[in-house]
Amino acid sequence: AYGQSVQKKAAYQKHYNDSIAQKNHDDSVGRVAVLKQQQYDNNVANLNMYKQQLKGKKADLDVANFEMGKIKEYHVGRLPSERDNQIKHQDIKIQNLQEEIKDLNDKIAKANSK
């Protein structure tokens, strides 16, 4: 009788430990699912943010190119050195915008690949 009691207690303890292990496993699986969903949501948010930034930078580039056309036009009283200096500064502005657009396109491609 005593041996059966010990066996029942051991069986109960094993069942209890197995139940706790299963619950811990289920909780871990649930946490992983939540984290994956959060990562996906963050990725979508970043993608949308990058697309908005890209749209703004492309508009800025259009404006900078339009300004360059105006800078290159003849202006009464402007010295050739002033014109050359304005063109140089505008070129730098355009190059910076083009680099920012390239970086955003890279970020969008990376976000799309996740």
C-alpha positions as CSV (number, residue, x, y, z in Angstrom):
1,A,0.0,0.0,0.0
2,Y,2.8,2.3,0.9
3,G,4.6,1.6,-2.5
4,Q,1.5,2.5,-4.4
5,S,1.1,5.8,-2.5
6,V,4.7,6.7,-3.4
7,Q,4.2,5.7,-7.0
8,K,1.0,7.8,-7.2
9,K,2.7,10.8,-5.7
10,A,5.6,10.4,-8.1
11,A,3.2,10.0,-11.1
12,Y,1.3,13.1,-9.9
13,Q,4.5,15.1,-9.5
14,K,5.6,14.0,-13.0
15,H,2.2,15.0,-14.5
16,Y,2.5,18.4,-12.6
17,N,6.0,19.0,-13.8
18,D,5.0,18.1,-17.4
19,S,2.0,20.5,-17.2
20,I,4.3,23.3,-16.1
21,A,6.8,22.5,-18.8
22,Q,4.0,22.5,-21.4
23,K,2.6,25.8,-20.1
24,N,6.1,27.4,-20.2
25,H,6.5,26.1,-23.8
26,D,3.1,27.5,-24.8
27,D,3.9,30.8,-23.1
28,S,7.2,31.0,-25.0
29,V,5.5,30.2,-28.3
30,G,3.0,32.9,-27.6
31,R,5.7,35.5,-26.8
32,V,7.5,34.6,-30.0
33,A,4.3,35.1,-32.0
34,V,3.8,38.5,-30.3
35,L,7.4,39.6,-31.0
36,K,7.1,38.5,-34.6
37,Q,3.9,40.5,-35.1
38,Q,5.6,43.5,-33.4
39,Q,8.6,43.2,-35.8
40,Y,6.2,43.0,-38.8
41,D,4.2,46.0,-37.6
42,N,7.5,48.0,-37.0
43,N,8.7,47.0,-40.5
44,V,5.5,48.2,-42.1
45,A,5.6,51.4,-40.1
46,N,9.3,52.0,-41.2
47,L,8.4,51.2,-44.8
48,N,5.6,53.7,-44.8
49,M,7.9,56.3,-43.1
50,Y,10.7,55.7,-45.7
51,K,8.2,56.0,-48.6
52,Q,6.9,59.4,-47.2
53,Q,10.5,60.6,-46.7
54,L,11.3,59.5,-50.3
55,K,8.4,61.4,-51.7
56,G,9.5,64.5,-49.8
57,K,13.1,64.2,-51.0
58,K,12.1,63.7,-54.6
59,A,10.0,66.9,-54.4
60,D,13.0,68.7,-52.9
61,L,15.2,67.4,-55.7
62,D,12.7,68.7,-58.3
63,V,12.8,72.1,-56.6
64,A,16.6,72.1,-56.5
65,N,16.8,71.2,-60.2
66,F,14.3,74.0,-61.0
67,E,16.4,76.4,-58.9
68,M,19.5,75.3,-60.8
69,G,17.9,76.3,-64.0
70,K,17.1,79.7,-62.6
71,I,20.7,80.1,-61.2
72,K,22.1,79.3,-64.7
73,E,20.0,82.0,-66.3
74,Y,21.5,85.4,-67.0
75,H,21.0,87.9,-64.2
76,V,21.8,91.6,-64.8
77,G,24.5,92.7,-62.4
78,R,25.7,89.3,-61.3
79,L,29.3,88.6,-61.7
80,P,30.4,85.3,-63.4
81,S,32.2,84.3,-60.1
82,E,28.9,84.7,-58.2
83,R,27.1,82.6,-60.8
84,D,29.8,79.9,-60.6
85,N,29.7,79.9,-56.8
86,Q,25.8,79.6,-56.8
87,I,26.0,76.7,-59.3
88,K,28.7,75.0,-57.1
89,H,26.5,75.2,-54.0
90,Q,23.4,74.1,-55.9
91,D,25.3,71.1,-57.3
92,I,26.3,70.1,-53.7
93,K,22.6,70.4,-52.7
94,I,21.5,68.3,-55.6
95,Q,24.1,65.6,-55.0
96,N,23.2,65.4,-51.3
97,L,19.5,65.0,-52.2
98,Q,20.4,62.3,-54.7
99,E,22.4,60.5,-52.0
100,E,19.5,60.7,-49.5
101,I,17.1,59.4,-52.2
102,K,19.5,56.5,-52.9
103,D,19.7,55.7,-49.1
104,L,16.0,55.7,-48.8
105,N,15.5,53.5,-51.8
106,D,18.0,51.1,-50.2
107,K,16.1,51.2,-46.9
108,I,12.9,50.5,-48.7
109,A,14.4,47.6,-50.6
110,K,15.7,46.2,-47.3
111,A,12.4,46.6,-45.6
112,N,10.6,44.9,-48.5
113,S,12.9,41.9,-48.3
114,K,12.0,41.2,-44.6
